[in-house]
Amino acid sequence: MQNDDEYWMLQALALAKNAAELGEVPVGAVIVLDGKIIGKGWNQPITANDPTAHAEIVALRDAARAVANYRLVGADMYVTLEPCSMCAGAVVHSRLRRLVFGAAEPKAGAVSSQQQFLEADFLNHKVEWVGGVLAQPCGDAISAFFKARREAKKSRKAKNVINAP
């Protein structure tokens, strides 16, 4: 199973690059059913002017259209970053079988870092989950993005100081 998990996570990681190219936090997600990708997504809340356009939500919408059903029974999601509470809720509502994520999200992760949402007793559907699949490359992509953003901000600030009257 781990080799399959790594294969699909690499597909999600490739989609994360689309987000980075748009200036979005590089998170990618794929939804797999019967060995085929039925949904793809990457972060795009800024470019889409949509606060819900996280990679997971975009992939869920794509998959639901592909199977013409809002319930994705038997499908697995692979996402490069631990989902937030909004995305964890959507995972449950979509009836995914499994959630596999790469890097932990220590500030807002709702699966294992800040909450254990998927373990909540009140949920009427239980989703299996695995974290840490290709955590290093997934985390490195996000770290590199924020490092570049900080350096660009620092550079702009330095230019403003130099160009100040």
BALUM-948199 format. One record per residue: residue number from 1; residue in three letters; x, y, z of N, C-alpha, C in turn. Coordinates in steps of 0.001 Angstrom, whole numbers, plus 500000, padded with zeros to 6 digits. Atoms other than C-alpha are relative to their C-alpha. Example, Ala and Ser with C-alpha at 12.3 -4.5 7.8 and 13.67 -1.06 7.14 Angstrom:
BEGIN
1|ALA|500890|498810|500000|512300|495500|507800|500900|501200|500000
2|SER|499180|498810|499940|513670|498940|507140|499230|501090|500730
This chain:
BEGIN
1|MET|500833|498803|500000|500000|500000|500000|500873|501254|500000
2|GLN|499155|498804|499910|502841|502433|500822|500502|500443|498634
3|ASN|499537|499605|501327|504193|502340|497264|498891|500699|499217
4|ASP|501134|499339|500637|500723|503186|495945|499789|501382|500603
5|ASP|500176|498713|499329|500406|505938|498541|501042|501004|499520
6|GLU|498951|499093|500467|503730|507413|497477|499774|500410|498545
7|TYR|500274|499686|501406|502799|507209|493799|498943|501094|499893
8|TRP|501086|499015|500085|499542|509094|494300|500395|501320|500651
9|MET|499559|498756|499364|501178|511591|496652|500901|500785|499045
10|LEU|499180|499302|501003|503698|512396|493913|499124|500711|498975
11|GLN|500933|499341|500920|500741|513189|491649|499452|501277|500633
12|ALA|500488|498818|499274|499383|515570|494287|501099|501057|500104
13|LEU|498867|499070|499892|502826|517123|494731|500232|500729|498679
14|ALA|499863|499357|501316|503008|517804|490992|498942|501090|499832
15|LEU|501059|498993|500084|499681|519665|491236|500278|501197|500900
16|ALA|499657|498896|499093|501014|521732|494137|500822|501062|499272
17|LYS|499200|499046|500782|503402|523323|491633|499103|500982|499255
18|ASN|500944|499093|500668|500375|524761|489791|499620|501142|500935
19|ALA|500353|498971|499023|499408|526602|492964|501149|500979|500175
20|ALA|498832|499140|499804|502938|527924|493488|500188|500954|498828
21|GLU|499864|499159|501191|503045|529226|489912|498994|501145|499988
22|LEU|501023|498963|499902|499891|531214|490696|500224|500920|501202
23|GLY|499752|499226|498788|501422|532629|493879|499173|499525|501183
24|GLU|500808|500592|498937|499227|530381|496008|500867|499047|500815
25|VAL|499290|500974|499175|500413|528193|498879|499969|498663|499261
26|PRO|499928|501203|500840|501626|525034|497095|499466|498729|500666
27|VAL|500659|501211|499512|499128|522387|498138|499265|499401|498809
28|GLY|500680|500711|501076|497870|519763|495700|499263|498794|500550
29|ALA|500796|501151|499557|495299|516995|495989|499491|499216|498794
30|VAL|500644|500868|500982|494100|514029|493961|499048|499068|500735
31|ILE|500935|500985|499472|491160|511727|494513|500033|498808|499060
32|VAL|499795|501229|500754|491588|508148|493425|498879|499012|500309
33|LEU|501022|501037|499873|488893|505547|492805|500336|498889|499025
34|ASP|499705|501170|500846|489599|502059|491479|501283|500190|499190
35|GLY|498703|499855|500640|493194|502966|490662|500104|501103|498966
36|LYS|499982|498900|500966|492326|506070|488622|499710|501319|500715
37|ILE|500290|498671|499465|492395|509777|489401|498661|500463|499448
38|ILE|501307|499482|500416|488839|511087|489341|499843|501481|500359
39|GLY|500074|498597|499612|489537|514484|490891|501375|500562|500251
40|LYS|498724|499312|499802|492396|516976|490908|499722|501396|500537
41|GLY|500142|498636|499511|492903|520222|492760|501300|500537|500543
42|TRP|498884|499308|499366|495420|522758|493939|499449|501283|500590
43|ASN|500455|498780|499333|495122|525790|496169|499786|501117|498992
44|GLN|500270|498855|500850|493499|528740|494437|499014|500994|500599
45|PRO|500953|499037|499432|491551|530869|496925|500261|501445|499560
46|ILE|499689|498622|500397|493379|534057|495894|499614|500219|498547
47|THR|500260|499807|501429|493197|533587|492133|498531|499801|499654
48|ALA|501421|500240|500268|489601|532313|492262|499094|500927|500811
49|ASN|500802|499153|499102|488488|534901|494841|498959|499152|500729
50|ASP|500893|500969|499363|487032|531961|496739|500692|499440|501238
51|PRO|499343|500486|498787|487935|531306|500378|499918|498490|500190
52|THR|500119|501457|499875|486835|527685|499976|500808|499240|498953
53|ALA|499284|500669|501103|489084|526945|496978|501338|499414|500449
54|HIS|498824|500759|499577|491560|524862|498943|500145|498803|499063
55|ALA|499729|501122|500902|493163|522001|497031|499000|498853|500198
56|GLU|500900|501111|499702|490964|519448|498789|498594|500251|499454
57|ILE|501352|499665|500441|487703|521241|498007|499914|499976|498480
58|VAL|499969|499997|501470|488665|521791|494363|500007|498558|499476
59|ALA|499932|501405|500425|489551|518087|494037|498684|499273|500263
60|LEU|501287|500629|499698|486301|516997|495742|498945|500407|498981
61|ARG|500970|499531|500993|484246|519149|493375|500251|499337|498646
62|ASP|499638|500627|501273|486134|517757|490376|499584|498530|499986
63|ALA|500348|501420|499911|485635|514163|491544|498489|499793|499996
64|ALA|501459|500131|499947|481942|514667|492316|499387|500197|498606
65|ARG|500471|499813|501380|481404|516004|488788|500313|498764|499155
66|ALA|499574|501152|500809|483334|513059|487334|499105|498784|500209
67|VAL|500843|501179|499729|481145|510454|489046|498523|500356|500097
68|ALA|501385|499515|499940|477960|512578|489028|499326|499627|501319
69|ASN|500542|500288|498680|477506|512108|492756|500824|500765|501033
70|TYR|499263|499281|498954|478401|514160|495819|500639|499056|501008
71|ARG|499387|500998|499125|479261|510973|497673|501035|499225|499200
72|LEU|498864|500629|500680|482616|509515|496754|500399|498716|500732
73|VAL|499816|501242|499248|482230|506136|498430|501093|499153|499356
74|GLY|498917|500863|500471|485337|503980|498128|501200|500751|499456
75|ALA|498891|499209|500553|487575|506853|496975|500974|500428|501106
76|ASP|498934|499552|499094|490827|507998|498578|500505|501360|499549
77|MET|499411|498696|500305|492222|511526|498778|501453|500005|500441
78|TYR|498588|499782|499713|495928|512291|498641|500230|501500|499932
79|VAL|499785|498558|499949|496844|515819|499707|501350|500260|500658
80|THR|498618|499762|499566|500277|517306|500303|500122|500601|501390
81|LEU|499972|499367|498675|499340|519090|503547|498796|499538|500806
82|GLU|501092|500383|499106|497245|518050|506523|498832|500983|499853
83|PRO|501149|499120|500212|493724|519404|505959|499630|500862|501204
84|CYS|500564|499105|498993|492200|522320|507850|498623|499451|500406
85|SER|501304|500472|499529|488859|521981|509644|498941|500011|498896
86|MET|500970|499948|501097|486847|523059|506582|500164|498779|499099
87|CYS|499732|501102|500919|488513|520453|504390|499754|498642|500654
88|ALA|500269|501258|499295|488326|517720|507027|498502|499726|500038
89|GLY|501448|500163|500022|484578|518324|507265|499504|499574|498631
90|ALA|500400|500357|501361|484228|518131|503490|500374|498556|499670
91|VAL|499569|501382|500202|486163|514859|503470|498962|499042|500590
92|VAL|501020|500842|499364|483623|513371|505888|498706|500035|499197
93|HIS|501267|499871|500729|480608|514732|503996|500040|499310|498639
94|SER|499894|500645|501308|481921|513304|500728|500044|498477|500106
95|ARG|499964|501449|499728|482144|509842|502317|501239|499316|499419
96|LEU|498754|500635|500445|485743|509256|501271|500312|498813|500886
97|ARG|499573|501178|499246|487146|505915|502341|501239|500326|500824
98|ARG|498692|499779|499401|490644|507188|503108|500524|501380|499664
99|LEU|499293|498744|500194|492605|510391|503529|501471|499730|500261
100|VAL|498553|500155|499849|496369|510364|503008|500602|501381|499802
101|PHE|499368|498695|500155|498353|513521|503655|501500|499902|500189
102|GLY|498542|499950|499934|501994|514480|503363|500471|500678|501273
103|ALA|499460|499245|498873|503233|517213|505690|498915|500319|501022
104|ALA|500891|499553|498930|501652|517963|509037|499858|501517|499911
105|GLU|500245|498561|499964|500147|521443|509487|499870|500404|501463
106|PRO|500019|499772|498555|501135|522426|513028|499098|501135|500471
107|LYS|500832|498867|499576|499129|525670|513074|498506|499747|499857
108|ALA|501439|500124|500263|495791|524609|511607|499575|498598|499581
109|GLY|500353|501363|500404|495866|520862|510943|498886|499435|500856
110|ALA|501183|500473|499274|492514|519342|511873|499915|498479|500104
111|VAL|500043|501463|499953|493395|515654|511507|500828|499464|501167
112|SER|499162|500496|498913|496257|515195|513963|500763|501094|500738
113|SER|499146|498980|499382|498114|518445|514698|499289|500847|501051
114|GLN|500742|499154|499070|495543|520753|516331|498690|499376|500450
115|GLN|501242|500713|499688|492437|518609|516267|500157|498559|499536
116|GLN|500130|501360|500518|491580|514980|515758|498565|499876|499498
117|PHE|501381|499874|500468|488430|515872|513847|499432|498682|499489
118|LEU|500514|501236|500596|488119|512578|511988|499678|498933|501043
119|GLU|500266|500953|498909|488007|510764|515344|498774|500395|500820
120|ALA|501115|499497|499197|485048|512788|516671|498845|499000|500041
121|ASP|501087|500961|499799|482274|510632|518116|498713|500381|499275
122|PHE|501266|499563|500600|479502|512741|516591|499922|499768|498494
123|LEU|500011|500193|501448|480519|511959|513006|499268|498716|499624
124|ASN|500755|501182|500446|478242|509581|511125|500745|499194|498943
125|HIS|499169|500737|500955|481007|508492|508739|501445|500086|500483
126|LYS|498604|500036|499571|484507|507432|509713|500907|499847|498786
127|VAL|499028|500008|501093|487388|508130|507356|501320|499492|500554
128|GLU|498652|500451|499638|490597|506149|507649|500974|501082|499563
129|TRP|499017|499005|500423|493654|508363|507515|501419|499551|500313
130|VAL|498566|500241|499832|497417|508184|507182|500693|501332|499757
131|GLY|499237|498764|500180|499763|511119|507636|501472|499697|499817
132|GLY|498559|500110|500115|503390|511668|506786|500523|499320|498748
133|VAL|499546|500633|501244|503500|510095|503312|500729|501056|499163
134|LEU|499132|499041|500696|506373|511862|501528|499974|501360|500692
135|ALA|500085|498769|499204|506244|514420|504337|501129|500975|499675
136|GLN|498866|499110|500246|509711|515776|503576|499849|500810|498712
137|PRO|500163|499177|501206|509180|516775|499923|498752|500880|500042
138|CYS|501211|499180|499887|505665|518009|500698|500272|501228|500869
139|GLY|499656|498896|499111|506923|520132|503579|501022|500931|499380
140|ASP|498972|499177|500654|509933|521311|501569|499383|500952|498977
141|ALA|500647|499143|501001|507661|522660|498820|499369|501217|500667
142|ILE|500636|498888|499286|505745|524769|501331|501051|500907|500622
143|SER|498930|499195|499389|508889|525891|503165|500700|500865|498961
144|ALA|499333|499243|501063|510543|526940|499902|499117|501150|499524
145|PHE|500937|498961|500429|507437|528900|498896|500026|501179|500981
146|PHE|500031|498918|499015|507313|530869|502155|501360|500674|500152
147|LYS|498665|499395|499978|511080|531392|502153|500143|501000|498852
148|ALA|499931|499106|501170|510875|532886|498647|499130|501229|500218
149|ARG|500900|498879|499733|507948|535047|499734|500640|500981|500997
150|ARG|499330|499134|499020|509878|536357|502764|501155|500763|499354
151|GLU|498870|499352|500674|512940|537078|500597|499526|501093|499044
152|ALA|500550|498995|500908|510828|538945|498038|499528|501221|500785
153|LYS|500465|498897|499160|509262|541033|500798|501186|500806|500522
154|LYS|498783|499349|499501|512693|541773|502237|500653|500834|498898
155|SER|499409|499307|501138|513961|542765|498785|499209|501267|499663
156|ARG|500847|498827|500268|510995|545094|498185|500223|501076|501058
157|LYS|499793|499071|498890|511526|546663|501577|501347|500706|499846
158|ALA|498658|499420|500195|515252|547207|500857|499988|501002|498847
159|LYS|500107|499076|501138|514422|548806|497494|499300|501287|500401
160|ASN|500714|498806|499549|511972|551166|499161|500893|500897|500854
161|VAL|499073|499235|499167|514637|552227|501660|501016|500702|499120
162|ILE|498989|499428|500898|517201|552790|498886|499387|501118|499154
163|ASN|500643|499015|500878|514700|554719|496725|499300|501123|500774
164|ALA|500668|498961|499208|513373|556811|499595|500719|501337|499818
165|PRO|499350|498685|500191|513987|560566|499201|500826|500415|501198
